[in-house]
Amino acid sequence: MAGAGHQDSLETSGPAASGLDTSVPHIARVYDYWLGGKDNFAADREAAEQVIEAYPGILSDVRAQRAFLANAVRYLAGTAGVRQFLDIGTGIPTANNTHEVAQDVQPDCQVVYVDNDPVVLSHARALLVGVTAPTAYVDADLRDTGKILVEAAQLLDFSKPVAIMLIGVLHLIPDEDGPHAIVTRLMEAVPSGSWLALSHPARDVHPQQVTEAASRFNQLAAAKATLRTRAEILRFFDGLELLEPGLVQVHQWRPGLDAPGHNQQTAGYCGLARKT
Ligand SMILES: C[S@@+](CC[C@H](N)C(=O)[O-])C[C@H]1O[C@@H](n2cnc3c(N)ncnc32)[C@H](O)[C@@H]1O
C-alpha cells in the first residue's frame, strides 16, 4: 500500500516499542521496494539495490510472481471453486492482494493472511477494515504451523477445501528448519480437494547472477535466503497432483492470462497442485 513517502519517519518510534528494527533489511520491505512501493527504509533500499546490481532481472521476476499469485487465485476461486485461502508470507499490500482477487471472483471467499513482519501486520490491519467477507490476519512464523493452523481455524473450516498459498516465502526457511516438512504438515491439515500454490526463487537459472545476488542479500539481512533447484522445489509437491503446465518458470505459468509482459527467463519456479 503506497503511502505519501518513504517510511523513515516511523523510525522515531524505535525498534523496542514496535518490534521493528529498521537498521536491518527485511525481505517484506525489500520486496516492496522492488515492486515500486514506499513502505521501506534506507537499509531495505540498500539491500534491494545490491541485489539489482548483481541480478537486474529481479525486478521483472517479482512482477511475474505477483502475476502468478493473481492468476492462481483467480483460477482457484473461479474454475476450482475454492472459497477458503490461507496465504502465508503475505507481504506488504500492493495491487491485487489475495482477498481482493478472490472476492472479485466470488465475494464470499474467506482469506487468512499470515506474516511475521510488523510492517506487514500494521498494513494488513488497515487493509482489512471493511472488506466484503471475513478476512483475518495471523502474526506468526511459517515454522510455527501449529499456531498458524489453530488461529486460522477461528475463521476457516478445515473440513472443507483450503488453498494454501506459499508465494515467495519458502526460500526464507533454511534447509535445517525443514521447509519440506512444514509444507507436509500444512497439507496434512487440509482435506482432499485442497490446493497448494507455491512460488520459489531458483538457483539453477542465471546461476552466477542469482548466487551473487543472494550472497549480497544474505550479508545484510537477518533472515537469509536459500535458493533451490527445480528438483528441490518439485519435492514440495510430493503426493499432490500438479495442475498443467506443472512446475515451470514463473513467466511460463498459464501464459496469456495476466501475463507479466516479458519474455525474460525468470529465476523462479511456480506451480499449483491439488490434494487428491
Ligand atoms: C518476498 S515477500 C512475498 C510476498 C507475497 N507472498 C507476494 O508474493 O507478493 C515474503 C513475505 O514473507 C514474509 N516472511 C518471511 N519469512 C517468514 C516466516 N518465517 N514466517 C512468516 N512470514 C515470513 C515476509 O515478511 C514477506 O512479507
The ligand as a Gaussian input file, in Angstrom:
#p B3LYP/6-31G(d) Opt

LIG

0 1
 C        9.032000     -11.904000      -0.863000
 S        7.670000     -11.476000       0.146000
 C        6.350000     -12.246000      -0.761000
 C        5.031000     -11.571000      -0.512000
 C        3.828000     -12.139000      -1.263000
 N        3.587000     -13.543000      -0.950000
 C        3.965000     -11.971000      -2.746000
 O        4.183000     -12.956000      -3.434000
 O        3.869000     -10.859000      -3.236000
 C        7.882000     -12.628000       1.511000
 C        6.935000     -12.383000       2.682000
 O        7.077000     -13.474000       3.591000
 C        7.218000     -12.977000       4.916000
 N        8.025000     -13.940000       5.673000
 C        9.347000     -14.177000       5.551000
 N        9.739000     -15.153000       6.378000
 C        8.630000     -15.545000       7.050000
 C        8.388000     -16.512000       8.054000
 N        9.388000     -17.277000       8.510000
 N        7.143000     -16.625000       8.533000
 C        6.130000     -15.843000       8.063000
 N        6.292000     -14.910000       7.092000
 C        7.540000     -14.763000       6.606000
 C        7.870000     -11.633000       4.776000
 O        7.630000     -10.792000       5.882000
 C        7.246000     -11.131000       3.485000
 O        6.070000     -10.426000       3.757000

